[in-house]
Amino acid sequence: MAFSYYRDPSADGEQKKGSISYWAKEKFRCPFCGKEFDQEVMHKGGGRMIAGNLTDELHRIFEPSKKFGRIYPLIYDIGCCPKCHGALLWKDLSDIHDAPSIQRINSDEESRKQKVENIFPYYNLKHQRTLYDGAAMYYLALLCYEQVDTGYAPTFKRGMICLRLAWLCKDLDKVCPDHNFSEVAEIFYRKALFFYQQTLINETGRIESIEVVNNFGPDTDKNYGYDGVIYLCSLLEYKYGQKQNEELRLKKLDEYKKAIARIFGLGKSSKNKPGPLLEVARSLYDKLSAELSSNNIFSDD
């Protein structure tokens, strides 16, 4: 298939209308292979980011503008070396210094490239990124976080990256329909469910701390904190959790309904709780209640 088949068809038009990003003056030195590469940064302001609706997954939709077309701010959060294809969130790419993590990422280079090429066979790291390239970079980052030390909170970051990958794949499905990106999105949603739930298990069991996380996202526009993680665990279980074992599903939904109720209890007395989170949590609570009630399961909140 031609390379252009997988590119965002609007990308070239957007570049003609106005610049979405620019190359930073100083080059970035890759912590894995030591090579320098250009750091791409998204322009701010100028009518580029027209905020639209917030989805129930806490994903901010940005409306297209006449000058810049549709933009995807998410894709600029990942730093990726075009030489070794090592990728992490920019802050971690700047901060990572421990030799064991770096060695594991270096030794996994060929395997990492092959896995990403299986889904995004024509991605390119040497030009200004498109939606397609950005999704590939997120997948590279997901594979790199498999190799880093627990001190970087990799379980949570893999959950957030999987959720963002699901969003990007849904966007790709709109741009390039009938290329199975919707099915790929479903896979990443289920992976996000696993990693978000494992994050709570690791945190409560003191297996892996999330104290180093300074922004829980899940999107780039707002930090919904630890309550956002609990909410997303509940939502992803409701939307993408297994449905083969109905008894187990209902048990989990009942547990998450209680967790959501506790968020409401705190939210009513705290001005620090983000309003949009309470709104989507209330909607989810009602959906959980309805499904549990239809199966004659009632619980005290």
Disulfide bonds with the S-S distance in Angstrom:
none
